[in-house]
């Protein structure tokens, strides 16, 4: 009993608790996740500001402001998926898809954004 009292009164005598993840590692992961989200958001913004996407957005009757708000509300996973789709659409267009085909793909992508927002 006396030994327990002495150990409790002198915390320096007890071994320090080890955290599973160090605070520095945690900060690094949070920074990396934020940077990844920002890169994905920039990829999507760049894509949506392209001429072919602006035409499709206009045909859908949406404004860039509404799209920007919807993109900002996406989860990290949804945003990463949308960024990957945006890159694929741009590469498909560069590979020879017609404007009409790309327009349908873009409208489908915008629909995914809207559904994700409504479901959230």
Backbone as XML, in Angstrom:
<?xml version="1.0"?>
<chain id="A" units="angstrom">
  <residue number="1" name="UNK">
    <atom name="N" x="0.824" y="-1.188" z="0.000"/>
    <atom name="CA" x="0.000" y="0.000" z="0.000"/>
    <atom name="C" x="0.871" y="1.255" z="0.000"/>
  </residue>
  <residue number="2" name="UNK">
    <atom name="N" x="1.936" y="1.226" z="0.792"/>
    <atom name="CA" x="2.828" y="2.382" z="0.860"/>
    <atom name="C" x="3.531" y="2.569" z="-0.480"/>
  </residue>
  <residue number="3" name="UNK">
    <atom name="N" x="3.923" y="1.464" z="-1.112"/>
    <atom name="CA" x="4.593" y="1.538" z="-2.403"/>
    <atom name="C" x="3.679" y="2.160" z="-3.454"/>
  </residue>
  <residue number="4" name="UNK">
    <atom name="N" x="2.413" y="1.799" z="-3.469"/>
    <atom name="CA" x="1.449" y="2.364" z="-4.414"/>
    <atom name="C" x="1.302" y="3.854" z="-4.165"/>
  </residue>
  <residue number="5" name="UNK">
    <atom name="N" x="1.232" y="4.267" z="-2.915"/>
    <atom name="CA" x="1.106" y="5.682" z="-2.567"/>
    <atom name="C" x="2.322" y="6.465" z="-3.038"/>
  </residue>
  <residue number="6" name="UNK">
    <atom name="N" x="3.497" y="5.918" z="-2.849"/>
    <atom name="CA" x="4.729" y="6.591" z="-3.265"/>
    <atom name="C" x="4.758" y="6.723" z="-4.787"/>
  </residue>
  <residue number="7" name="UNK">
    <atom name="N" x="4.389" y="5.677" z="-5.503"/>
    <atom name="CA" x="4.390" y="5.719" z="-6.959"/>
    <atom name="C" x="3.375" y="6.713" z="-7.508"/>
  </residue>
  <residue number="8" name="UNK">
    <atom name="N" x="2.219" y="6.806" z="-6.863"/>
    <atom name="CA" x="1.197" y="7.744" z="-7.307"/>
    <atom name="C" x="1.596" y="9.185" z="-7.039"/>
  </residue>
  <residue number="9" name="UNK">
    <atom name="N" x="2.344" y="9.403" z="-5.974"/>
    <atom name="CA" x="2.759" y="10.755" z="-5.612"/>
    <atom name="C" x="3.964" y="11.205" z="-6.436"/>
  </residue>
  <residue number="10" name="UNK">
    <atom name="N" x="4.702" y="10.307" z="-6.993"/>
    <atom name="CA" x="5.891" y="10.643" z="-7.774"/>
    <atom name="C" x="5.717" y="10.133" z="-9.204"/>
  </residue>
  <residue number="11" name="UNK">
    <atom name="N" x="5.003" y="10.879" z="-10.024"/>
    <atom name="CA" x="4.707" y="10.387" z="-11.369"/>
    <atom name="C" x="5.958" y="10.159" z="-12.212"/>
  </residue>
  <residue number="12" name="UNK">
    <atom name="N" x="7.050" y="10.787" z="-11.888"/>
    <atom name="CA" x="8.282" y="10.597" z="-12.641"/>
    <atom name="C" x="8.831" y="9.196" z="-12.489"/>
  </residue>
  <residue number="13" name="UNK">
    <atom name="N" x="8.397" y="8.478" z="-11.451"/>
    <atom name="CA" x="8.875" y="7.124" z="-11.239"/>
    <atom name="C" x="8.137" y="6.099" z="-12.101"/>
  </residue>
  <residue number="14" name="UNK">
    <atom name="N" x="6.948" y="6.461" z="-12.570"/>
    <atom name="CA" x="6.168" y="5.558" z="-13.413"/>
    <atom name="C" x="6.598" y="5.715" z="-14.865"/>
  </residue>
  <residue number="15" name="UNK">
    <atom name="N" x="6.584" y="4.645" z="-15.626"/>
    <atom name="CA" x="6.944" y="4.767" z="-17.043"/>
    <atom name="C" x="5.914" y="5.622" z="-17.786"/>
  </residue>
  <residue number="16" name="UNK">
    <atom name="N" x="6.382" y="6.428" z="-18.721"/>
    <atom name="CA" x="5.494" y="7.281" z="-19.509"/>
    <atom name="C" x="4.624" y="6.408" z="-20.414"/>
  </residue>
  <residue number="17" name="UNK">
    <atom name="N" x="3.402" y="6.869" z="-20.617"/>
    <atom name="CA" x="2.501" y="6.129" z="-21.498"/>
    <atom name="C" x="2.902" y="6.370" z="-22.949"/>
  </residue>
  <residue number="18" name="UNK">
    <atom name="N" x="2.897" y="5.316" z="-23.713"/>
    <atom name="CA" x="3.204" y="5.422" z="-25.127"/>
    <atom name="C" x="1.890" y="5.483" z="-25.902"/>
  </residue>
  <residue number="19" name="UNK">
    <atom name="N" x="1.783" y="6.466" z="-26.779"/>
    <atom name="CA" x="0.612" y="6.553" z="-27.638"/>
    <atom name="C" x="0.842" y="5.685" z="-28.867"/>
  </residue>
  <residue number="20" name="UNK">
    <atom name="N" x="-0.226" y="5.150" z="-29.393"/>
    <atom name="CA" x="-0.123" y="4.314" z="-30.581"/>
    <atom name="C" x="0.371" y="5.159" z="-31.755"/>
  </residue>
  <residue number="21" name="UNK">
    <atom name="N" x="-0.146" y="6.378" z="-31.852"/>
    <atom name="CA" x="0.270" y="7.310" z="-32.904"/>
    <atom name="C" x="0.801" y="8.557" z="-32.217"/>
  </residue>
  <residue number="22" name="UNK">
    <atom name="N" x="1.997" y="8.947" z="-32.595"/>
    <atom name="CA" x="2.582" y="10.134" z="-31.972"/>
    <atom name="C" x="1.850" y="11.380" z="-32.460"/>
  </residue>
  <residue number="23" name="UNK">
    <atom name="N" x="1.863" y="12.443" z="-31.657"/>
    <atom name="CA" x="1.218" y="13.689" z="-32.088"/>
    <atom name="C" x="1.805" y="14.223" z="-33.408"/>
  </residue>
  <residue number="24" name="UNK">
    <atom name="N" x="3.113" y="14.078" z="-33.598"/>
    <atom name="CA" x="3.727" y="14.535" z="-34.852"/>
    <atom name="C" x="3.222" y="13.743" z="-36.043"/>
  </residue>
  <residue number="25" name="UNK">
    <atom name="N" x="3.108" y="12.424" z="-35.868"/>
    <atom name="CA" x="2.580" y="11.588" z="-36.946"/>
    <atom name="C" x="1.134" y="11.951" z="-37.256"/>
  </residue>
  <residue number="26" name="UNK">
    <atom name="N" x="0.370" y="12.213" z="-36.217"/>
    <atom name="CA" x="-1.029" y="12.580" z="-36.397"/>
    <atom name="C" x="-1.143" y="13.899" z="-37.155"/>
  </residue>
  <residue number="27" name="UNK">
    <atom name="N" x="-0.332" y="14.886" z="-36.773"/>
    <atom name="CA" x="-0.345" y="16.175" z="-37.475"/>
    <atom name="C" x="0.048" y="16.000" z="-38.940"/>
  </residue>
  <residue number="28" name="UNK">
    <atom name="N" x="1.046" y="15.170" z="-39.182"/>
    <atom name="CA" x="1.493" y="14.927" z="-40.561"/>
    <atom name="C" x="0.387" y="14.305" z="-41.392"/>
  </residue>
  <residue number="29" name="UNK">
    <atom name="N" x="-0.326" y="13.342" z="-40.811"/>
    <atom name="CA" x="-1.424" y="12.692" z="-41.528"/>
    <atom name="C" x="-2.558" y="13.668" z="-41.819"/>
  </residue>
  <residue number="30" name="UNK">
    <atom name="N" x="-2.857" y="14.529" z="-40.858"/>
    <atom name="CA" x="-3.919" y="15.514" z="-41.061"/>
    <atom name="C" x="-3.520" y="16.484" z="-42.175"/>
  </residue>
  <residue number="31" name="UNK">
    <atom name="N" x="-2.260" y="16.940" z="-42.152"/>
    <atom name="CA" x="-1.771" y="17.832" z="-43.210"/>
    <atom name="C" x="-1.827" y="17.147" z="-44.576"/>
  </residue>
  <residue number="32" name="UNK">
    <atom name="N" x="-1.409" y="15.889" z="-44.627"/>
    <atom name="CA" x="-1.403" y="15.145" z="-45.894"/>
    <atom name="C" x="-2.828" y="14.970" z="-46.426"/>
  </residue>
  <residue number="33" name="UNK">
    <atom name="N" x="-3.761" y="14.668" z="-45.528"/>
    <atom name="CA" x="-5.158" y="14.507" z="-45.943"/>
    <atom name="C" x="-5.715" y="15.825" z="-46.473"/>
  </residue>
  <residue number="34" name="UNK">
    <atom name="N" x="-5.390" y="16.920" z="-45.809"/>
    <atom name="CA" x="-5.841" y="18.239" z="-46.266"/>
    <atom name="C" x="-5.247" y="18.592" z="-47.619"/>
  </residue>
  <residue number="35" name="UNK">
    <atom name="N" x="-3.967" y="18.288" z="-47.806"/>
    <atom name="CA" x="-3.306" y="18.573" z="-49.078"/>
    <atom name="C" x="-3.901" y="17.719" z="-50.197"/>
  </residue>
  <residue number="36" name="UNK">
    <atom name="N" x="-4.194" y="16.465" z="-49.894"/>
    <atom name="CA" x="-4.802" y="15.575" z="-50.882"/>
    <atom name="C" x="-6.182" y="16.087" z="-51.285"/>
  </residue>
  <residue number="37" name="UNK">
    <atom name="N" x="-6.976" y="16.494" z="-50.302"/>
    <atom name="CA" x="-8.308" y="17.026" z="-50.594"/>
    <atom name="C" x="-8.198" y="18.276" z="-51.458"/>
  </residue>
  <residue number="38" name="UNK">
    <atom name="N" x="-7.254" y="19.148" z="-51.142"/>
    <atom name="CA" x="-7.093" y="20.379" z="-51.913"/>
    <atom name="C" x="-6.667" y="20.077" z="-53.353"/>
  </residue>
  <residue number="39" name="UNK">
    <atom name="N" x="-5.762" y="19.108" z="-53.540"/>
    <atom name="CA" x="-5.356" y="18.713" z="-54.897"/>
    <atom name="C" x="-6.551" y="18.168" z="-55.673"/>
  </residue>
  <residue number="40" name="UNK">
    <atom name="N" x="-7.349" y="17.326" z="-55.022"/>
    <atom name="CA" x="-8.534" y="16.762" z="-55.682"/>
    <atom name="C" x="-9.542" y="17.855" z="-56.024"/>
  </residue>
  <residue number="41" name="UNK">
    <atom name="N" x="-9.758" y="18.783" z="-55.106"/>
    <atom name="CA" x="-10.694" y="19.881" z="-55.363"/>
    <atom name="C" x="-10.194" y="20.739" z="-56.519"/>
  </residue>
  <residue number="42" name="UNK">
    <atom name="N" x="-8.897" y="20.992" z="-56.574"/>
    <atom name="CA" x="-8.335" y="21.791" z="-57.663"/>
    <atom name="C" x="-8.482" y="21.062" z="-59.001"/>
  </residue>
  <residue number="43" name="UNK">
    <atom name="N" x="-8.276" y="19.756" z="-58.997"/>
    <atom name="CA" x="-8.460" y="18.958" z="-60.220"/>
    <atom name="C" x="-9.892" y="19.082" z="-60.725"/>
  </residue>
  <residue number="44" name="UNK">
    <atom name="N" x="-10.847" y="18.971" z="-59.817"/>
    <atom name="CA" x="-12.263" y="19.064" z="-60.193"/>
    <atom name="C" x="-12.593" y="20.479" z="-60.667"/>
  </residue>
  <residue number="45" name="UNK">
    <atom name="N" x="-12.099" y="21.499" z="-59.931"/>
    <atom name="CA" x="-12.369" y="22.891" z="-60.334"/>
    <atom name="C" x="-11.795" y="23.184" z="-61.724"/>
  </residue>
  <residue number="46" name="UNK">
    <atom name="N" x="-10.573" y="22.725" z="-61.959"/>
    <atom name="CA" x="-9.948" y="22.935" z="-63.265"/>
    <atom name="C" x="-10.772" y="22.285" z="-64.364"/>
  </residue>
  <residue number="47" name="UNK">
    <atom name="N" x="-11.196" y="21.069" z="-64.101"/>
    <atom name="CA" x="-12.025" y="20.352" z="-65.075"/>
    <atom name="C" x="-13.338" y="21.087" z="-65.325"/>
  </residue>
  <residue number="48" name="UNK">
    <atom name="N" x="-14.025" y="21.488" z="-64.257"/>
    <atom name="CA" x="-15.329" y="22.139" z="-64.409"/>
    <atom name="C" x="-15.223" y="23.523" z="-65.037"/>
  </residue>
  <residue number="49" name="UNK">
    <atom name="N" x="-14.045" y="24.105" z="-65.002"/>
    <atom name="CA" x="-13.835" y="25.403" z="-65.652"/>
    <atom name="C" x="-13.368" y="25.268" z="-67.098"/>
  </residue>
  <residue number="50" name="UNK">
    <atom name="N" x="-13.190" y="24.030" z="-67.561"/>
    <atom name="CA" x="-12.803" y="23.831" z="-68.957"/>
    <atom name="C" x="-13.987" y="24.189" z="-69.853"/>
  </residue>
  <residue number="51" name="UNK">
    <atom name="N" x="-13.703" y="24.502" z="-71.097"/>
    <atom name="CA" x="-14.754" y="24.910" z="-72.034"/>
    <atom name="C" x="-15.818" y="23.829" z="-72.203"/>
  </residue>
  <residue number="52" name="UNK">
    <atom name="N" x="-15.383" y="22.572" z="-72.351"/>
    <atom name="CA" x="-16.354" y="21.498" z="-72.574"/>
    <atom name="C" x="-17.248" y="21.297" z="-71.349"/>
  </residue>
  <residue number="53" name="UNK">
    <atom name="N" x="-16.698" y="21.442" z="-70.158"/>
    <atom name="CA" x="-17.508" y="21.267" z="-68.952"/>
    <atom name="C" x="-18.455" y="22.446" z="-68.757"/>
  </residue>
  <residue number="54" name="UNK">
    <atom name="N" x="-17.996" y="23.649" z="-69.038"/>
    <atom name="CA" x="-18.877" y="24.829" z="-68.898"/>
    <atom name="C" x="-20.089" y="24.698" z="-69.820"/>
  </residue>
  <residue number="55" name="UNK">
    <atom name="N" x="-19.877" y="24.176" z="-71.018"/>
    <atom name="CA" x="-21.001" y="23.967" z="-71.938"/>
    <atom name="C" x="-21.996" y="22.964" z="-71.359"/>
  </residue>
  <residue number="56" name="UNK">
    <atom name="N" x="-21.481" y="21.877" z="-70.820"/>
    <atom name="CA" x="-22.355" y="20.844" z="-70.248"/>
    <atom name="C" x="-23.090" y="21.365" z="-69.025"/>
  </residue>
  <residue number="57" name="UNK">
    <atom name="N" x="-22.402" y="22.122" z="-68.189"/>
    <atom name="CA" x="-23.030" y="22.701" z="-66.996"/>
    <atom name="C" x="-24.147" y="23.645" z="-67.419"/>
  </residue>
  <residue number="58" name="UNK">
    <atom name="N" x="-23.892" y="24.441" z="-68.456"/>
    <atom name="CA" x="-24.913" y="25.357" z="-68.965"/>
    <atom name="C" x="-26.124" y="24.613" z="-69.499"/>
  </residue>
  <residue number="59" name="UNK">
    <atom name="N" x="-25.884" y="23.515" z="-70.219"/>
    <atom name="CA" x="-26.993" y="22.708" z="-70.755"/>
    <atom name="C" x="-27.816" y="22.082" z="-69.636"/>
  </residue>
  <residue number="60" name="UNK">
    <atom name="N" x="-27.162" y="21.810" z="-68.513"/>
    <atom name="CA" x="-27.873" y="21.218" z="-67.373"/>
    <atom name="C" x="-28.615" y="22.272" z="-66.563"/>
  </residue>
  <residue number="61" name="UNK">
    <atom name="N" x="-28.406" y="23.549" z="-66.906"/>
    <atom name="CA" x="-29.090" y="24.631" z="-66.198"/>
    <atom name="C" x="-28.511" y="24.913" z="-64.826"/>
  </residue>
  <residue number="62" name="UNK">
    <atom name="N" x="-27.269" y="24.541" z="-64.619"/>
    <atom name="CA" x="-26.621" y="24.774" z="-63.336"/>
    <atom name="C" x="-25.647" y="25.938" z="-63.444"/>
  </residue>
  <residue number="63" name="UNK">
    <atom name="N" x="-25.366" y="26.563" z="-62.317"/>
    <atom name="CA" x="-24.379" y="27.639" z="-62.288"/>
    <atom name="C" x="-23.088" y="27.102" z="-61.681"/>
  </residue>
  <residue number="64" name="UNK">
    <atom name="N" x="-21.996" y="27.758" z="-62.000"/>
    <atom name="CA" x="-20.719" y="27.316" z="-61.436"/>
    <atom name="C" x="-20.719" y="27.479" z="-59.919"/>
  </residue>
  <residue number="65" name="UNK">
    <atom name="N" x="-21.443" y="28.463" z="-59.406"/>
    <atom name="CA" x="-21.536" y="28.650" z="-57.957"/>
    <atom name="C" x="-22.184" y="27.461" z="-57.266"/>
  </residue>
  <residue number="66" name="UNK">
    <atom name="N" x="-23.259" y="26.949" z="-57.863"/>
    <atom name="CA" x="-23.935" y="25.780" z="-57.294"/>
    <atom name="C" x="-23.025" y="24.555" z="-57.344"/>
  </residue>
  <residue number="67" name="UNK">
    <atom name="N" x="-22.321" y="24.403" z="-58.456"/>
    <atom name="CA" x="-21.407" y="23.269" z="-58.592"/>
    <atom name="C" x="-20.283" y="23.381" z="-57.565"/>
  </residue>
  <residue number="68" name="UNK">
    <atom name="N" x="-19.728" y="24.581" z="-57.391"/>
    <atom name="CA" x="-18.646" y="24.774" z="-56.412"/>
    <atom name="C" x="-19.113" y="24.416" z="-55.004"/>
  </residue>
  <residue number="69" name="UNK">
    <atom name="N" x="-20.335" y="24.830" z="-54.659"/>
    <atom name="CA" x="-20.874" y="24.502" z="-53.333"/>
    <atom name="C" x="-21.058" y="22.994" z="-53.179"/>
  </residue>
  <residue number="70" name="UNK">
    <atom name="N" x="-21.532" y="22.371" z="-54.232"/>
    <atom name="CA" x="-21.749" y="20.921" z="-54.186"/>
    <atom name="C" x="-20.423" y="20.192" z="-54.039"/>
  </residue>
  <residue number="71" name="UNK">
    <atom name="N" x="-19.414" y="20.624" z="-54.774"/>
    <atom name="CA" x="-18.094" y="19.990" z="-54.699"/>
    <atom name="C" x="-17.518" y="20.151" z="-53.293"/>
  </residue>
  <residue number="72" name="UNK">
    <atom name="N" x="-17.686" y="21.324" z="-52.713"/>
    <atom name="CA" x="-17.161" y="21.569" z="-51.365"/>
    <atom name="C" x="-17.836" y="20.688" z="-50.321"/>
  </residue>
  <residue number="73" name="UNK">
    <atom name="N" x="-19.071" y="20.265" z="-50.585"/>
    <atom name="CA" x="-19.812" y="19.445" z="-49.622"/>
    <atom name="C" x="-19.524" y="17.954" z="-49.749"/>
  </residue>
  <residue number="74" name="UNK">
    <atom name="N" x="-18.775" y="17.556" z="-50.767"/>
    <atom name="CA" x="-18.478" y="16.136" z="-50.956"/>
    <atom name="C" x="-17.521" y="15.631" z="-49.878"/>
  </residue>
  <residue number="75" name="UNK">
    <atom name="N" x="-17.638" y="14.367" z="-49.559"/>
    <atom name="CA" x="-16.696" y="13.741" z="-48.625"/>
    <atom name="C" x="-15.343" y="13.607" z="-49.326"/>
  </residue>
  <residue number="76" name="UNK">
    <atom name="N" x="-14.309" y="13.312" z="-48.557"/>
    <atom name="CA" x="-12.976" y="13.129" z="-49.144"/>
    <atom name="C" x="-12.977" y="12.018" z="-50.188"/>
  </residue>
  <residue number="77" name="UNK">
    <atom name="N" x="-13.657" y="10.911" z="-49.886"/>
    <atom name="CA" x="-13.704" y="9.778" z="-50.820"/>
    <atom name="C" x="-14.461" y="10.141" z="-52.091"/>
  </residue>
  <residue number="78" name="UNK">
    <atom name="N" x="-15.587" y="10.833" z="-51.950"/>
    <atom name="CA" x="-16.361" y="11.248" z="-53.114"/>
    <atom name="C" x="-15.563" y="12.224" z="-53.980"/>
  </residue>
  <residue number="79" name="UNK">
    <atom name="N" x="-14.863" y="13.140" z="-53.321"/>
    <atom name="CA" x="-14.059" y="14.116" z="-54.045"/>
    <atom name="C" x="-12.905" y="13.444" z="-54.776"/>
  </residue>
  <residue number="80" name="UNK">
    <atom name="N" x="-12.274" y="12.475" z="-54.138"/>
    <atom name="CA" x="-11.177" y="11.740" z="-54.790"/>
    <atom name="C" x="-11.698" y="10.985" z="-56.013"/>
  </residue>
  <residue number="81" name="UNK">
    <atom name="N" x="-12.860" y="10.377" z="-55.882"/>
    <atom name="CA" x="-13.468" y="9.658" z="-57.003"/>
    <atom name="C" x="-13.809" y="10.610" z="-58.146"/>
  </residue>
  <residue number="82" name="UNK">
    <atom name="N" x="-14.360" y="11.760" z="-57.814"/>
    <atom name="CA" x="-14.717" y="12.740" z="-58.825"/>
    <atom name="C" x="-13.471" y="13.302" z="-59.511"/>
  </residue>
  <residue number="83" name="UNK">
    <atom name="N" x="-12.407" y="13.514" z="-58.758"/>
    <atom name="CA" x="-11.153" y="13.998" z="-59.348"/>
    <atom name="C" x="-10.607" y="12.973" z="-60.332"/>
  </residue>
  <residue number="84" name="UNK">
    <atom name="N" x="-10.663" y="11.701" z="-59.970"/>
    <atom name="CA" x="-10.197" y="10.640" z="-60.869"/>
    <atom name="C" x="-11.051" y="10.598" z="-62.142"/>
  </residue>
  <residue number="85" name="UNK">
    <atom name="N" x="-12.362" y="10.747" z="-61.988"/>
    <atom name="CA" x="-13.253" y="10.767" z="-63.164"/>
    <atom name="C" x="-12.949" y="11.979" z="-64.044"/>
  </residue>
  <residue number="86" name="UNK">
    <atom name="N" x="-12.697" y="13.106" z="-63.410"/>
    <atom name="CA" x="-12.393" y="14.330" z="-64.163"/>
    <atom name="C" x="-11.145" y="14.142" z="-65.009"/>
  </residue>
  <residue number="87" name="UNK">
    <atom name="N" x="-10.123" y="13.562" z="-64.411"/>
    <atom name="CA" x="-8.888" y="13.304" z="-65.159"/>
    <atom name="C" x="-9.130" y="12.324" z="-66.305"/>
  </residue>
  <residue number="88" name="UNK">
    <atom name="N" x="-9.939" y="11.296" z="-66.044"/>
    <atom name="CA" x="-10.238" y="10.304" z="-67.088"/>
    <atom name="C" x="-10.998" y="10.940" z="-68.248"/>
  </residue>
  <residue number="89" name="UNK">
    <atom name="N" x="-11.963" y="11.787" z="-67.936"/>
    <atom name="CA" x="-12.738" y="12.449" z="-68.994"/>
    <atom name="C" x="-11.812" y="13.309" z="-69.851"/>
  </residue>
  <residue number="90" name="UNK">
    <atom name="N" x="-10.924" y="14.049" z="-69.205"/>
    <atom name="CA" x="-9.999" y="14.898" z="-69.966"/>
    <atom name="C" x="-9.084" y="14.059" z="-70.851"/>
  </residue>
  <residue number="91" name="UNK">
    <atom name="N" x="-8.615" y="12.939" z="-70.335"/>
    <atom name="CA" x="-7.741" y="12.093" z="-71.159"/>
    <atom name="C" x="-8.533" y="11.419" z="-72.280"/>
  </residue>
  <residue number="92" name="UNK">
    <atom name="N" x="-9.791" y="11.038" z="-72.011"/>
    <atom name="CA" x="-10.628" y="10.453" z="-73.055"/>
    <atom name="C" x="-10.899" y="11.468" z="-74.166"/>
  </residue>
  <residue number="93" name="UNK">
    <atom name="N" x="-11.137" y="12.703" z="-73.781"/>
    <atom name="CA" x="-11.369" y="13.752" z="-74.772"/>
    <atom name="C" x="-10.117" y="13.963" z="-75.617"/>
  </residue>
  <residue number="94" name="UNK">
    <atom name="N" x="-8.976" y="13.989" z="-74.953"/>
    <atom name="CA" x="-7.709" y="14.140" z="-75.676"/>
    <atom name="C" x="-7.463" y="12.945" z="-76.596"/>
  </residue>
  <residue number="95" name="UNK">
    <atom name="N" x="-7.994" y="11.779" z="-76.223"/>
    <atom name="CA" x="-7.798" y="10.565" z="-77.022"/>
    <atom name="C" x="-8.760" y="10.483" z="-78.200"/>
  </residue>
  <residue number="96" name="UNK">
    <atom name="N" x="-9.731" y="11.393" z="-78.273"/>
    <atom name="CA" x="-10.575" y="11.415" z="-79.465"/>
    <atom name="C" x="-12.066" y="11.280" z="-79.261"/>
  </residue>
  <residue number="97" name="UNK">
    <atom name="N" x="-12.571" y="11.314" z="-78.052"/>
    <atom name="CA" x="-14.022" y="11.299" z="-77.889"/>
    <atom name="C" x="-14.607" y="12.576" z="-78.485"/>
  </residue>
  <residue number="98" name="UNK">
    <atom name="N" x="-15.818" y="12.492" z="-78.979"/>
    <atom name="CA" x="-16.464" y="13.674" z="-79.560"/>
    <atom name="C" x="-16.985" y="14.574" z="-78.444"/>
  </residue>
  <residue number="99" name="UNK">
    <atom name="N" x="-17.284" y="15.818" z="-78.799"/>
    <atom name="CA" x="-17.845" y="16.756" z="-77.827"/>
    <atom name="C" x="-19.151" y="16.231" z="-77.247"/>
  </residue>
  <residue number="100" name="UNK">
    <atom name="N" x="-19.967" y="15.596" z="-78.071"/>
    <atom name="CA" x="-21.247" y="15.059" z="-77.599"/>
    <atom name="C" x="-21.027" y="13.962" z="-76.567"/>
  </residue>
  <residue number="101" name="UNK">
    <atom name="N" x="-20.116" y="13.061" z="-76.854"/>
    <atom name="CA" x="-19.814" y="11.990" z="-75.901"/>
    <atom name="C" x="-19.305" y="12.568" z="-74.584"/>
  </residue>
  <residue number="102" name="UNK">
    <atom name="N" x="-18.400" y="13.512" z="-74.672"/>
    <atom name="CA" x="-17.850" y="14.123" z="-73.467"/>
    <atom name="C" x="-18.937" y="14.868" z="-72.699"/>
  </residue>
  <residue number="103" name="UNK">
    <atom name="N" x="-19.840" y="15.531" z="-73.427"/>
    <atom name="CA" x="-20.934" y="16.250" z="-72.771"/>
    <atom name="C" x="-21.800" y="15.288" z="-71.955"/>
  </residue>
  <residue number="104" name="UNK">
    <atom name="N" x="-22.118" y="14.136" z="-72.524"/>
    <atom name="CA" x="-22.909" y="13.151" z="-71.780"/>
    <atom name="C" x="-22.156" y="12.642" z="-70.548"/>
  </residue>
  <residue number="105" name="UNK">
    <atom name="N" x="-20.885" y="12.423" z="-70.692"/>
    <atom name="CA" x="-20.079" y="11.968" z="-69.556"/>
    <atom name="C" x="-20.054" y="13.036" z="-68.472"/>
  </residue>
  <residue number="106" name="UNK">
    <atom name="N" x="-19.877" y="14.287" z="-68.874"/>
    <atom name="CA" x="-19.839" y="15.386" z="-67.902"/>
    <atom name="C" x="-21.184" y="15.517" z="-67.198"/>
  </residue>
  <residue number="107" name="UNK">
    <atom name="N" x="-22.273" y="15.429" z="-67.955"/>
    <atom name="CA" x="-23.598" y="15.511" z="-67.331"/>
    <atom name="C" x="-23.798" y="14.368" z="-66.336"/>
  </residue>
  <residue number="108" name="UNK">
    <atom name="N" x="-23.312" y="13.189" z="-66.683"/>
    <atom name="CA" x="-23.385" y="12.071" z="-65.740"/>
    <atom name="C" x="-22.580" y="12.345" z="-64.484"/>
  </residue>
  <residue number="109" name="UNK">
    <atom name="N" x="-21.417" y="12.954" z="-64.656"/>
    <atom name="CA" x="-20.572" y="13.300" z="-63.504"/>
    <atom name="C" x="-21.264" y="14.330" z="-62.625"/>
  </residue>
  <residue number="110" name="UNK">
    <atom name="N" x="-21.880" y="15.330" z="-63.251"/>
    <atom name="CA" x="-22.609" y="16.340" z="-62.477"/>
    <atom name="C" x="-23.779" y="15.701" z="-61.739"/>
  </residue>
  <residue number="111" name="UNK">
    <atom name="N" x="-24.448" y="14.769" z="-62.384"/>
    <atom name="CA" x="-25.543" y="14.048" z="-61.733"/>
    <atom name="C" x="-25.040" y="13.312" z="-60.492"/>
  </residue>
  <residue number="112" name="UNK">
    <atom name="N" x="-23.861" y="12.719" z="-60.594"/>
    <atom name="CA" x="-23.286" y="12.029" z="-59.441"/>
    <atom name="C" x="-23.060" y="13.004" z="-58.296"/>
  </residue>
  <residue number="113" name="UNK">
    <atom name="N" x="-22.585" y="14.207" z="-58.624"/>
    <atom name="CA" x="-22.362" y="15.220" z="-57.586"/>
    <atom name="C" x="-23.680" y="15.552" z="-56.901"/>
  </residue>
  <residue number="114" name="UNK">
    <atom name="N" x="-24.714" y="15.793" z="-57.710"/>
    <atom name="CA" x="-26.024" y="16.169" z="-57.158"/>
    <atom name="C" x="-26.582" y="15.043" z="-56.288"/>
  </residue>
  <residue number="115" name="UNK">
    <atom name="N" x="-26.507" y="13.824" z="-56.758"/>
    <atom name="CA" x="-27.005" y="12.681" z="-55.974"/>
    <atom name="C" x="-26.234" y="12.547" z="-54.672"/>
  </residue>
  <residue number="116" name="UNK">
    <atom name="N" x="-24.921" y="12.717" z="-54.727"/>
    <atom name="CA" x="-24.112" y="12.606" z="-53.509"/>
    <atom name="C" x="-24.509" y="13.676" z="-52.491"/>
  </residue>
  <residue number="117" name="UNK">
    <atom name="N" x="-24.793" y="14.871" z="-52.965"/>
    <atom name="CA" x="-25.208" y="15.954" z="-52.072"/>
    <atom name="C" x="-26.573" y="15.661" z="-51.473"/>
  </residue>
  <residue number="118" name="UNK">
    <atom name="N" x="-27.496" y="15.219" z="-52.291"/>
    <atom name="CA" x="-28.839" y="14.932" z="-51.792"/>
    <atom name="C" x="-28.856" y="13.754" z="-50.829"/>
  </residue>
  <residue number="119" name="UNK">
    <atom name="N" x="-27.986" y="12.773" z="-51.075"/>
    <atom name="CA" x="-27.927" y="11.602" z="-50.204"/>
    <atom name="C" x="-27.271" y="11.942" z="-48.862"/>
  </residue>
  <residue number="120" name="UNK">
    <atom name="N" x="-26.379" y="12.928" z="-48.886"/>
    <atom name="CA" x="-25.661" y="13.309" z="-47.660"/>
    <atom name="C" x="-26.511" y="14.114" z="-46.800"/>
  </residue>
</chain>
